[in-house]
Amino acid sequence: MNIRTIKAADITQAVRSVFMDLNCHIGRDILTALQTARQTEAAPVAQSVLDQLLENHRIAEAEEIPICQDTGMAILFVEYGERVVIEDGHFEEAVQEGVRQAYRDGYLRKSVVDDPVFDRVNTKDNTPALIYTDIVPGDKIRILAGCKGFGSENMSAIKMLTPSAGLEGVKQFILDTVRYAGPNPCPPIVVGVGLGGTFEKAALLAKKATLRSIDTHHPDTRYAALEDELLTAINAMGYGPAGLGGQTTALGVNIETAPTHIAGMPAAVNICCHAARHKTIEI
């Protein structure tokens, strides 16, 4: 078996670069969806909001400044090749240093506190990042990176449905979650849905779903059809851009699934604002 060596410093540099980039440059999938929404949106106020969002993205890209003041918590889904060895350091430490440098050098807002309830002291470098790692065949490291703001994160939910809830119960939970969120998550939104696994797996699936390009579909045609059905139902709610009315409440609905127990049907909804920042890199 051939082993590939990657220097820790190269990991740090790659992570630094990706977080500086995705905070200032929106993905092509989101930009295209916003442009399409502007062409089809009928409400004058909604048109104005979409124009402002598109102008915001133009300025952010041209001037290399953050798309949103909430530059979020750094999240990384890592596929780590089993034939990779890190030299001159440790993988997780290298990733955390990359995030630290990105938020320092990019003048990105530091939003992480060290304790959730009592002290809540800012760590001053936006670490620790959240790293989820799968060991996979190969000699490369593939990272799906995102930064999640909490205006939308706070509107997310999970429910331990039982199989008796069926498809209708799943749809009802998802739509109820979005309806309860209303204008709070800065629509137009991306809705990530995780179905299956266990309590924590469903939440991870939902998070990963928000980082998937919205111009893709679930590979199972049944779930792909459900994504489209839910998107139509959510946009019919009429919250519209910035919650000021219109037909563009959501830009996309992404569903991720996993096997689960015979007695359960976990469902999680992770909502993301229009600044749906994500990028994949390979090292």
Steps between C-alpha positions, in 0.01 A plus 500: 500500500646836393492763770471869412647760733340842538663772705290649780590847373337419166178401679507827692552704184220321314252552785603863542444561131162330478347689792627835380359421156157368592432790736542748213385303193155344484469167318388490139196293600371764742579790267317334210200425721483863616522624140225261393284606793543865402380423146190315620410697815185708451485706820674840466633500858635146456664606174670787682629270775639253246669787315666604825616145574650467153672837537631393841655190344651708219663740745622220728669324209651814350635638825579169676283580800261266683160429347346529847620645828427167668790297365372200692648194660744310281375153405695236311382163371820312425557189289843390616682255274624197691840521327571855613754578772539852641859615539629763745178530689152369574202520264249658738752749634591596143132557415439711809806711418369552147167625634682720752711660227204547265293688755801708606643583158161541333373732775203269543279536806593268785177356636595193704474495882679245715206393717136472390325603824712655774814687396432559127843658449593564137792281386612795281599286200174323406633162608431228568366405160267201482668213314317182393731238351436183301787267411473408132711308247771695318787740556320835499319719748172647380342777707148638471524829688235744611445778749162509671347815639264466792208713393396200292664232715278599792189417297601137441327203663509124548220256573506131576213388282379143510428301183128548552544869412572395143583729213227746595643532850845571359364769267295656778799525733716663233235750397407580862866571576532740207164661581605557862830650382313752287715801409757442778763304301546775235316350203535393230627193679651161427332218689715201589316186606652193665293183514601176671793386707474592867434822690845646430538351151182665375631839612835445327321395182290817511809713547678330212190548287521878540855488360399301191460699180135585446527421130527130590240245611490196725602196291178316592229639272240474780697732725588723204127543432445572869766774488312669215161456670624653825662793320172579327307477828750721686494768233120495511522617865567849365763624746717604208843666497584658839156388618335793320276290279546332165534162338866436586514380860748220420760446232531128553415197710769233535434162660762256628405154626646206693383156615325501838349274766174313439333696780608848398493766230718790621453826312705817525468835327797736476413840355758717327460863395561627145872529587531124455879486496660171403797376302676169439877464479723200443853467632 
